[in-house]
């Protein structure tokens, strides 16, 4: 892979990277976002898993839009949950952001998320 094939995407409408990574990377027609915690651009977390899920997906949406993509272009998501018991609540909010045909998805419970978040979501989007 040549370096010029890879384009970094960044926006101030979502939290900046808290480590040595990019908010998203575009490679060809694919866009890969880093996991987005449920905090706003200033680093503040809402209290509930529903609010954090919404904020996480709003962050994803902002990054997609900065790259010229939309939620309809998402082909795969990965949802990381602090507690799998929150799956139903997360799913209800998630459903507000996607229409059929839905992207493929994985959802996993993890021992801990950065900054002790309750949910983190990453996506892969594609444009033809």
Secondary structure, 3 states (H helix, E strand, C coil): CCHHHEEEECCCCCCCCCCCCCCEEEECCEEEECCEECECCCCCECCCHHHHHHHHHHHHHHHHHHCCCCHHHEEEEEEEECCHHHHHHHHHHHHCCCCCCCCEEEEEECCCCHHHCCEEEEEEEECC
